[in-house]
Amino acid sequence: MVRYSNWITLIQWRIMMLYQIEDWKTVKENVQKALNIKISREKFSVNAFDLPGTKMIKVPDFENLSDDELFQILINLHNLSGMLYVVTHICHKDGFGPFLLEANRLEGLVKNYVNIFQETFFDTNAIIISLNEKLVWMFHHSGFVGLFDYSKQLGT
């Protein structure tokens, strides 16, 4: 029988072959600096982002939508480009951290997520962060999506 810690190590190894995993401390520092915000918790989630004037949009019948369908809704808010941090439920488990990947690889992560982790990408909250564009895409577990544009706040 494989012990849980060995299983996590095996999963981490498989993921690192496909996607880079960053440490929480570095990600938090980079996000705070690029977006000019203060994040209190190292392992942050959707509550870390609040931008006045940003509206979250309710996704009707979101429980019956696939990861692919929810992903399309998110990217329709604004095109993805460049390097992205991605935070999902699995990132908060011991030994994991946010993903760092090129935007053109994100769709592959979304499609393969359930096979790798045995849970859906949009199972709970999901955050996609572009430091270069100063954008944060968010899916909230209650079925809302939003795009936070920090470039307007920073005047860039």
Residue, then its C-alpha position, 0 to 999 in steps of 0.5 A: m500500500v502506498r502511503y499518502s505522503n508518497w502519493i503526494t510526492l508522485i503527483q507533485w513529480r508528475i505535475m512538475m514534469l508538465y507545469q512549474i509549481e511556485d512557492w507561496k511566499t514568492v508568489k505573494e510578494n510578486v503579486q503584492k508588488a505588481l498589483n500594489i495590494k496588501i495580502s494578509r495570508e501567505k496562501f491567499s484565495v479569492n478574498a485577497f482581491d477587492l477592487p472597487g468598481t469590479k462586478m462579479i457576474k453570476v454564471p447561471d446553472f454553473e454546477n452543470l457546466s464543465d471545466d471547459e465551459l467555465f474556462q471559456i466564460l472566464i477567458n471571454l472576459h479578457n484574452l489570456s497572454g504571457m506568464l500566469y499564476v494559477v491558484t486552485h484548491i490543490c495549490h493549498k494542500d501541503g507541498f503544493g503552491p500556485f502554478l506558473l505557466e504560459a497562457n497558451r498552456l492553461e487550457g491544457l491544465v484545465k483539460n487534464y486537471v481532473n485526470i491528475f487530481q481527481e477533482t475538477f479545476f473549478d471545484t472550488n475557487a480558482i484565480i488566474i493572475s497576469l502580473n504583466e497585464k495586472l489582471v486577475w480572473m476569478f471564479h468563486h465557488s458560489g458561481f460568480v466570475g470576475l475580472f479585476d483590472y489593477s492596471k487602471q488603478l495603477g495608471t498603467 
